[in-house]
Amino acid sequence: MDDPLPAAHHFAGLLLWIPVDKAMCTGSPQHPEADLDNWAATGARAFPAAYR
């Protein structure tokens, strides 16, 4: 890939967007560990599909 920095930002966003968004909208930074694991696994699967 020509520029890995945008890819790194996309990967971080895939891992962090849902829990951060939920924390901002609900005012609570607490999330069940199973939800965090699921969001991380989903983001980790999506990243290689986008950057093959």
PQR file with spaces between the fields and no chain letter, atoms N, CA, C, O and H, PARSE charges and radii, in Angstrom:
ATOM       1  N    MET     1       0.848   -1.171    0.000 -0.4000 1.5000
ATOM       2  CA   MET     1       0.000    0.000    0.000 -0.0000 2.0000
ATOM       3  C    MET     1       0.890    1.229    0.000  0.5500 1.7000
ATOM       4  O    MET     1       1.950    1.259    0.626 -0.5500 1.4000
ATOM       5  N    ASP     2       0.436    2.225   -0.708 -0.4000 1.5000
ATOM       6  CA   ASP     2       1.255    3.427   -0.871 -0.0000 2.0000
ATOM       7  C    ASP     2       1.381    4.236    0.413  0.5500 1.7000
ATOM       8  O    ASP     2       2.463    4.728    0.734 -0.5500 1.4000
ATOM       9  H    ASP     2      -0.425    2.201   -1.216  0.4000 1.0000
ATOM      10  N    ASP     3       0.304    4.374    1.135 -0.4000 1.5000
ATOM      11  CA   ASP     3       0.313    5.207    2.341 -0.0000 2.0000
ATOM      12  C    ASP     3      -0.354    4.440    3.486  0.5500 1.7000
ATOM      13  O    ASP     3      -1.582    4.378    3.543 -0.5500 1.4000
ATOM      14  H    ASP     3      -0.575    3.974    0.874  0.4000 1.0000
ATOM      15  N    PRO     4       0.425    3.858    4.390 -0.5600 1.5000
ATOM      16  CA   PRO     4      -0.163    3.050    5.446  0.2800 2.0000
ATOM      17  C    PRO     4      -0.864    3.854    6.542  0.5500 1.7000
ATOM      18  O    PRO     4      -1.643    3.287    7.308 -0.5500 1.4000
ATOM      19  N    LEU     5      -0.609    5.139    6.632 -0.4000 1.5000
ATOM      20  CA   LEU     5      -1.214    5.928    7.706 -0.0000 2.0000
ATOM      21  C    LEU     5      -2.739    5.954    7.638  0.5500 1.7000
ATOM      22  O    LEU     5      -3.383    5.730    8.663 -0.5500 1.4000
ATOM      23  H    LEU     5       0.024    5.599    6.009  0.4000 1.0000
ATOM      24  N    PRO     6      -3.349    6.219    6.474 -0.5600 1.5000
ATOM      25  CA   PRO     6      -4.816    6.156    6.437  0.2800 2.0000
ATOM      26  C    PRO     6      -5.341    4.765    6.799  0.5500 1.7000
ATOM      27  O    PRO     6      -6.376    4.643    7.454 -0.5500 1.4000
ATOM      28  N    ALA     7      -4.635    3.726    6.379 -0.4000 1.5000
ATOM      29  CA   ALA     7      -5.062    2.370    6.741 -0.0000 2.0000
ATOM      30  C    ALA     7      -5.013    2.178    8.252  0.5500 1.7000
ATOM      31  O    ALA     7      -5.908    1.559    8.827 -0.5500 1.4000
ATOM      32  H    ALA     7      -3.794    3.824    5.847  0.4000 1.0000
ATOM      33  N    ALA     8      -3.992    2.695    8.889 -0.4000 1.5000
ATOM      34  CA   ALA     8      -3.893    2.597   10.348 -0.0000 2.0000
ATOM      35  C    ALA     8      -5.040    3.343   11.024  0.5500 1.7000
ATOM      36  O    ALA     8      -5.593    2.867   12.015 -0.5500 1.4000
ATOM      37  H    ALA     8      -3.265    3.198    8.422  0.4000 1.0000
ATOM      38  N    HIS     9      -5.390    4.489   10.502 -0.4000 1.5000
ATOM      39  CA   HIS     9      -6.525    5.240   11.048 -0.0000 2.0000
ATOM      40  C    HIS     9      -7.833    4.474   10.847  0.5500 1.7000
ATOM      41  O    HIS     9      -8.682    4.440   11.738 -0.5500 1.4000
ATOM      42  H    HIS     9      -4.941    4.877    9.697  0.4000 1.0000
ATOM      43  N    HIS    10      -7.987    3.869    9.690 -0.4000 1.5000
ATOM      44  CA   HIS    10      -9.192    3.075    9.444 -0.0000 2.0000
ATOM      45  C    HIS    10      -9.270    1.891   10.403  0.5500 1.7000
ATOM      46  O    HIS    10     -10.339    1.587   10.932 -0.5500 1.4000
ATOM      47  H    HIS    10      -7.298    3.896    8.967  0.4000 1.0000
ATOM      48  N    PHE    11      -8.143    1.226   10.627 -0.4000 1.5000
ATOM      49  CA   PHE    11      -8.131    0.082   11.541 -0.0000 2.0000
ATOM      50  C    PHE    11      -8.507    0.521   12.952  0.5500 1.7000
ATOM      51  O    PHE    11      -9.318   -0.129   13.612 -0.5500 1.4000
ATOM      52  H    PHE    11      -7.275    1.473   10.197  0.4000 1.0000
ATOM      53  N    ALA    12      -7.919    1.623   13.416 -0.4000 1.5000
ATOM      54  CA   ALA    12      -8.264    2.131   14.748 -0.0000 2.0000
ATOM      55  C    ALA    12      -9.740    2.489   14.826  0.5500 1.7000
ATOM      56  O    ALA    12     -10.399    2.218   15.829 -0.5500 1.4000
ATOM      57  H    ALA    12      -7.261    2.151   12.880  0.4000 1.0000
ATOM      58  N    GLY    13     -10.255    3.097   13.768 -0.4000 1.5000
ATOM      59  CA   GLY    13     -11.669    3.441   13.751 -0.0000 2.0000
ATOM      60  C    GLY    13     -12.569    2.223   13.804  0.5500 1.7000
ATOM      61  O    GLY    13     -13.590    2.227   14.491 -0.5500 1.4000
ATOM      62  H    GLY    13      -9.720    3.317   12.952  0.4000 1.0000
ATOM      63  N    LEU    14     -12.191    1.175   13.078 -0.4000 1.5000
ATOM      64  CA   LEU    14     -12.980   -0.058   13.095 -0.0000 2.0000
ATOM      65  C    LEU    14     -13.030   -0.657   14.499  0.5500 1.7000
ATOM      66  O    LEU    14     -14.047   -1.220   14.904 -0.5500 1.4000
ATOM      67  H    LEU    14     -11.362    1.171   12.520  0.4000 1.0000
ATOM      68  N    LEU    15     -11.935   -0.535   15.232 -0.4000 1.5000
ATOM      69  CA   LEU    15     -11.878   -1.111   16.575 -0.0000 2.0000
ATOM      70  C    LEU    15     -12.542   -0.226   17.626  0.5500 1.7000
ATOM      71  O    LEU    15     -13.107   -0.733   18.595 -0.5500 1.4000
ATOM      72  H    LEU    15     -11.109   -0.077   14.903  0.4000 1.0000
ATOM      73  N    LEU    16     -12.479    1.081   17.443 -0.4000 1.5000
ATOM      74  CA   LEU    16     -12.875    1.996   18.516 -0.0000 2.0000
ATOM      75  C    LEU    16     -14.188    2.733   18.305  0.5500 1.7000
ATOM      76  O    LEU    16     -14.793    3.186   19.277 -0.5500 1.4000
ATOM      77  H    LEU    16     -12.020    1.493   16.655  0.4000 1.0000
ATOM      78  N    TRP    17     -14.646    2.868   17.067 -0.4000 1.5000
ATOM      79  CA   TRP    17     -15.778    3.759   16.827 -0.0000 2.0000
ATOM      80  C    TRP    17     -17.021    3.364   17.621  0.5500 1.7000
ATOM      81  O    TRP    17     -17.617    4.218   18.277 -0.5500 1.4000
ATOM      82  H    TRP    17     -14.155    2.500   16.278  0.4000 1.0000
ATOM      83  N    ILE    18     -17.422    2.114   17.583 -0.4000 1.5000
ATOM      84  CA   ILE    18     -18.673    1.723   18.239 -0.0000 2.0000
ATOM      85  C    ILE    18     -18.608    1.963   19.750  0.5500 1.7000
ATOM      86  O    ILE    18     -19.507    2.610   20.289 -0.5500 1.4000
ATOM      87  H    ILE    18     -16.938    1.420   17.050  0.4000 1.0000
ATOM      88  N    PRO    19     -17.582    1.471   20.457 -0.5600 1.5000
ATOM      89  CA   PRO    19     -17.582    1.709   21.904  0.2800 2.0000
ATOM      90  C    PRO    19     -17.452    3.191   22.276  0.5500 1.7000
ATOM      91  O    PRO    19     -18.059    3.639   23.249 -0.5500 1.4000
ATOM      92  N    VAL    20     -16.672    3.947   21.513 -0.4000 1.5000
ATOM      93  CA   VAL    20     -16.537    5.375   21.812 -0.0000 2.0000
ATOM      94  C    VAL    20     -17.855    6.093   21.546  0.5500 1.7000
ATOM      95  O    VAL    20     -18.284    6.923   22.347 -0.5500 1.4000
ATOM      96  H    VAL    20     -16.179    3.583   20.723  0.4000 1.0000
ATOM      97  N    ASP    21     -18.494    5.777   20.431 -0.4000 1.5000
ATOM      98  CA   ASP    21     -19.781    6.394   20.098 -0.0000 2.0000
ATOM      99  C    ASP    21     -20.820    6.078   21.173  0.5500 1.7000
ATOM     100  O    ASP    21     -21.553    6.966   21.609 -0.5500 1.4000
ATOM     101  H    ASP    21     -18.145    5.102   19.780  0.4000 1.0000
ATOM     102  N    LYS    22     -20.885    4.830   21.596 -0.4000 1.5000
ATOM     103  CA   LYS    22     -21.850    4.458   22.632 -0.0000 2.0000
ATOM     104  C    LYS    22     -21.549    5.187   23.939  0.5500 1.7000
ATOM     105  O    LYS    22     -22.471    5.621   24.630 -0.5500 1.4000
ATOM     106  H    LYS    22     -20.290    4.108   21.242  0.4000 1.0000
ATOM     107  N    ALA    23     -20.279    5.325   24.283 -0.4000 1.5000
ATOM     108  CA   ALA    23     -19.917    6.036   25.508 -0.0000 2.0000
ATOM     109  C    ALA    23     -20.309    7.511   25.421  0.5500 1.7000
ATOM     110  O    ALA    23     -20.797    8.085   26.394 -0.5500 1.4000
ATOM     111  H    ALA    23     -19.530    4.972   23.722  0.4000 1.0000
ATOM     112  N    MET    24     -20.096    8.119   24.263 -0.4000 1.5000
ATOM     113  CA   MET    24     -20.458    9.530   24.104 -0.0000 2.0000
ATOM     114  C    MET    24     -21.967    9.724   24.159  0.5500 1.7000
ATOM     115  O    MET    24     -22.447   10.707   24.725 -0.5500 1.4000
ATOM     116  H    MET    24     -19.700    7.652   23.472  0.4000 1.0000
ATOM     117  N    CYS    25     -22.715    8.798   23.577 -0.4000 1.5000
ATOM     118  CA   CYS    25     -24.170    8.945   23.505 -0.0000 2.0000
ATOM     119  C    CYS    25     -24.865    8.588   24.814  0.5500 1.7000
ATOM     120  O    CYS    25     -25.917    9.145   25.130 -0.5500 1.4000
ATOM     121  H    CYS    25     -22.326    8.000   23.117  0.4000 1.0000
ATOM     122  N    THR    26     -24.292    7.674   25.569 -0.4000 1.5000
ATOM     123  CA   THR    26     -24.939    7.240   26.809 -0.0000 2.0000
ATOM     124  C    THR    26     -24.327    7.866   28.053  0.5500 1.7000
ATOM     125  O    THR    26     -24.931    7.852   29.126 -0.5500 1.4000
ATOM     126  H    THR    26     -23.438    7.221   25.313  0.4000 1.0000
ATOM     127  N    GLY    27     -23.125    8.416   27.905 -0.4000 1.5000
ATOM     128  CA   GLY    27     -22.450    9.002   29.061 -0.0000 2.0000
ATOM     129  C    GLY    27     -21.761    7.979   29.942  0.5500 1.7000
ATOM     130  O    GLY    27     -21.212    8.329   30.987 -0.5500 1.4000
ATOM     131  H    GLY    27     -22.635    8.428   27.034  0.4000 1.0000
ATOM     132  N    SER    28     -21.782    6.719   29.534 -0.4000 1.5000
ATOM     133  CA   SER    28     -21.153    5.666   30.320 -0.0000 2.0000
ATOM     134  C    SER    28     -20.041    5.001   29.516  0.5500 1.7000
ATOM     135  O    SER    28     -20.286    4.501   28.418 -0.5500 1.4000
ATOM     136  H    SER    28     -22.228    6.435   28.685  0.4000 1.0000
ATOM     137  N    PRO    29     -18.823    4.991   30.052 -0.5600 1.5000
ATOM     138  CA   PRO    29     -17.734    4.341   29.331  0.2800 2.0000
ATOM     139  C    PRO    29     -17.706    2.829   29.537  0.5500 1.7000
ATOM     140  O    PRO    29     -16.823    2.154   29.008 -0.5500 1.4000
ATOM     141  N    GLN    30     -18.646    2.293   30.288 -0.4000 1.5000
ATOM     142  CA   GLN    30     -18.644    0.861   30.588 -0.0000 2.0000
ATOM     143  C    GLN    30     -19.393    0.079   29.514  0.5500 1.7000
ATOM     144  O    GLN    30     -20.517    0.421   29.146 -0.5500 1.4000
ATOM     145  H    GLN    30     -19.363    2.842   30.718  0.4000 1.0000
ATOM     146  N    HIS    31     -18.751   -0.974   29.020 -0.4000 1.5000
ATOM     147  CA   HIS    31     -19.356   -1.856   28.037 -0.0000 2.0000
ATOM     148  C    HIS    31     -19.094   -3.291   28.470  0.5500 1.7000
ATOM     149  O    HIS    31     -18.028   -3.591   29.008 -0.5500 1.4000
ATOM     150  H    HIS    31     -17.837   -1.251   29.318  0.4000 1.0000
ATOM     151  N    PRO    32     -20.046   -4.171   28.245 -0.5600 1.5000
ATOM     152  CA   PRO    32     -19.784   -5.580   28.560  0.2800 2.0000
ATOM     153  C    PRO    32     -18.579   -6.087   27.761  0.5500 1.7000
ATOM     154  O    PRO    32     -18.409   -5.744   26.592 -0.5500 1.4000
ATOM     155  N    GLU    33     -17.760   -6.897   28.402 -0.4000 1.5000
ATOM     156  CA   GLU    33     -16.558   -7.407   27.748 -0.0000 2.0000
ATOM     157  C    GLU    33     -16.896   -8.183   26.477  0.5500 1.7000
ATOM     158  O    GLU    33     -16.152   -8.118   25.498 -0.5500 1.4000
ATOM     159  H    GLU    33     -17.899   -7.176   29.352  0.4000 1.0000
ATOM     160  N    ALA    34     -17.998   -8.907   26.481 -0.4000 1.5000
ATOM     161  CA   ALA    34     -18.399   -9.658   25.286 -0.0000 2.0000
ATOM     162  C    ALA    34     -18.663   -8.719   24.114  0.5500 1.7000
ATOM     163  O    ALA    34     -18.331   -9.049   22.975 -0.5500 1.4000
ATOM     164  H    ALA    34     -18.602   -8.960   27.276  0.4000 1.0000
ATOM     165  N    ASP    35     -19.261   -7.546   24.376 -0.4000 1.5000
ATOM     166  CA   ASP    35     -19.494   -6.570   23.304 -0.0000 2.0000
ATOM     167  C    ASP    35     -18.166   -6.048   22.762  0.5500 1.7000
ATOM     168  O    ASP    35     -17.982   -5.946   21.549 -0.5500 1.4000
ATOM     169  H    ASP    35     -19.531   -7.278   25.301  0.4000 1.0000
ATOM     170  N    LEU    36     -17.246   -5.721   23.659 -0.4000 1.5000
ATOM     171  CA   LEU    36     -15.937   -5.227   23.224 -0.0000 2.0000
ATOM     172  C    LEU    36     -15.218   -6.275   22.377  0.5500 1.7000
ATOM     173  O    LEU    36     -14.634   -5.950   21.343 -0.5500 1.4000
ATOM     174  H    LEU    36     -17.395   -5.804   24.644  0.4000 1.0000
ATOM     175  N    ASP    37     -15.263   -7.522   22.813 -0.4000 1.5000
ATOM     176  CA   ASP    37     -14.630   -8.601   22.051 -0.0000 2.0000
ATOM     177  C    ASP    37     -15.261   -8.735   20.670  0.5500 1.7000
ATOM     178  O    ASP    37     -14.559   -8.905   19.673 -0.5500 1.4000
ATOM     179  H    ASP    37     -15.738   -7.786   23.653  0.4000 1.0000
ATOM     180  N    ASN    38     -16.583   -8.658   20.616 -0.4000 1.5000
ATOM     181  CA   ASN    38     -17.281   -8.784   19.336 -0.0000 2.0000
ATOM     182  C    ASN    38     -16.936   -7.625   18.404  0.5500 1.7000
ATOM     183  O    ASN    38     -16.658   -7.846   17.225 -0.5500 1.4000
ATOM     184  H    ASN    38     -17.154   -8.520   21.425  0.4000 1.0000
ATOM     185  N    TRP    39     -16.949   -6.412   18.907 -0.4000 1.5000
ATOM     186  CA   TRP    39     -16.625   -5.255   18.063 -0.0000 2.0000
ATOM     187  C    TRP    39     -15.190   -5.326   17.557  0.5500 1.7000
ATOM     188  O    TRP    39     -14.924   -4.991   16.403 -0.5500 1.4000
ATOM     189  H    TRP    39     -17.174   -6.232   19.864  0.4000 1.0000
ATOM     190  N    ALA    40     -14.263   -5.760   18.411 -0.4000 1.5000
ATOM     191  CA   ALA    40     -12.865   -5.889   17.995 -0.0000 2.0000
ATOM     192  C    ALA    40     -12.722   -6.975   16.931  0.5500 1.7000
ATOM     193  O    ALA    40     -12.024   -6.780   15.936 -0.5500 1.4000
ATOM     194  H    ALA    40     -14.480   -6.032   19.349  0.4000 1.0000
ATOM     195  N    ALA    41     -13.372   -8.105   17.132 -0.4000 1.5000
ATOM     196  CA   ALA    41     -13.270   -9.200   16.167 -0.0000 2.0000
ATOM     197  C    ALA    41     -13.879   -8.811   14.828  0.5500 1.7000
ATOM     198  O    ALA    41     -13.333   -9.138   13.774 -0.5500 1.4000
ATOM     199  H    ALA    41     -13.939   -8.264   17.941  0.4000 1.0000
ATOM     200  N    THR    42     -15.001   -8.119   14.869 -0.4000 1.5000
ATOM     201  CA   THR    42     -15.655   -7.685   13.632 -0.0000 2.0000
ATOM     202  C    THR    42     -14.775   -6.697   12.875  0.5500 1.7000
ATOM     203  O    THR    42     -14.626   -6.799   11.657 -0.5500 1.4000
ATOM     204  H    THR    42     -15.445   -7.854   15.725  0.4000 1.0000
ATOM     205  N    GLY    43     -14.195   -5.744   13.594 -0.4000 1.5000
ATOM     206  CA   GLY    43     -13.298   -4.772   12.951 -0.0000 2.0000
ATOM     207  C    GLY    43     -12.059   -5.437   12.389  0.5500 1.7000
ATOM     208  O    GLY    43     -11.601   -5.085   11.303 -0.5500 1.4000
ATOM     209  H    GLY    43     -14.316   -5.661   14.583  0.4000 1.0000
ATOM     210  N    ALA    44     -11.513   -6.396   13.122 -0.4000 1.5000
ATOM     211  CA   ALA    44     -10.314   -7.090   12.656 -0.0000 2.0000
ATOM     212  C    ALA    44     -10.606   -7.932   11.412  0.5500 1.7000
ATOM     213  O    ALA    44      -9.717   -8.122   10.582 -0.5500 1.4000
ATOM     214  H    ALA    44     -11.886   -6.682   14.005  0.4000 1.0000
ATOM     215  N    ARG    45     -11.816   -8.434   11.268 -0.4000 1.5000
ATOM     216  CA   ARG    45     -12.192   -9.174   10.045 -0.0000 2.0000
ATOM     217  C    ARG    45     -12.436   -8.223    8.873  0.5500 1.7000
ATOM     218  O    ARG    45     -12.100   -8.541    7.732 -0.5500 1.4000
ATOM     219  H    ARG    45     -12.538   -8.280   11.942  0.4000 1.0000
ATOM     220  N    ALA    46     -13.012   -7.073    9.151 -0.4000 1.5000
ATOM     221  CA   ALA    46     -13.340   -6.127    8.075 -0.0000 2.0000
ATOM     222  C    ALA    46     -12.084   -5.494    7.468  0.5500 1.7000
ATOM     223  O    ALA    46     -12.044   -5.230    6.266 -0.5500 1.4000
ATOM     224  H    ALA    46     -13.285   -6.815   10.078  0.4000 1.0000
ATOM     225  N    PHE    47     -11.084   -5.254    8.270 -0.4000 1.5000
ATOM     226  CA   PHE    47      -9.887   -4.544    7.801 -0.0000 2.0000
ATOM     227  C    PHE    47      -9.195   -5.261    6.632  0.5500 1.7000
ATOM     228  O    PHE    47      -8.970   -4.635    5.596 -0.5500 1.4000
ATOM     229  H    PHE    47     -11.116   -5.468    9.246  0.4000 1.0000
ATOM     230  N    PRO    48      -8.849   -6.550    6.760 -0.5600 1.5000
ATOM     231  CA   PRO    48      -8.183   -7.187    5.622  0.2800 2.0000
ATOM     232  C    PRO    48      -9.080   -7.281    4.386  0.5500 1.7000
ATOM     233  O    PRO    48      -8.585   -7.292    3.260 -0.5500 1.4000
ATOM     234  N    ALA    49     -10.382   -7.349    4.592 -0.4000 1.5000
ATOM     235  CA   ALA    49     -11.290   -7.395    3.446 -0.0000 2.0000
ATOM     236  C    ALA    49     -11.212   -6.076    2.665  0.5500 1.7000
ATOM     237  O    ALA    49     -11.328   -6.067    1.439 -0.5500 1.4000
ATOM     238  H    ALA    49     -10.785   -7.340    5.508  0.4000 1.0000
ATOM     239  N    ALA    50     -11.017   -4.978    3.373 -0.4000 1.5000
ATOM     240  CA   ALA    50     -10.945   -3.677    2.722 -0.0000 2.0000
ATOM     241  C    ALA    50      -9.563   -3.387    2.123  0.5500 1.7000
ATOM     242  O    ALA    50      -9.451   -2.635    1.155 -0.5500 1.4000
ATOM     243  H    ALA    50     -10.923   -4.985    4.369  0.4000 1.0000
ATOM     244  N    TYR    51      -8.515   -3.984    2.700 -0.4000 1.5000
ATOM     245  CA   TYR    51      -7.151   -3.647    2.287 -0.0000 2.0000
ATOM     246  C    TYR    51      -6.381   -4.819    1.672  0.5500 1.7000
ATOM     247  O    TYR    51      -5.159   -4.885    1.804 -0.5500 1.4000
ATOM     248  H    TYR    51      -8.606   -4.595    3.486  0.4000 1.0000
ATOM     249  N    ARG    52      -7.059   -5.720    1.020 -0.4000 1.5000
ATOM     250  CA   ARG    52      -6.370   -6.853    0.375 -0.0000 2.0000
ATOM     251  C    ARG    52      -5.389   -6.373   -0.625  0.5500 1.7000
ATOM     252  O    ARG    52      -4.716   -7.179   -1.266 -0.5500 1.4000
ATOM     253  H    ARG    52      -8.052   -5.666    0.913  0.4000 1.0000
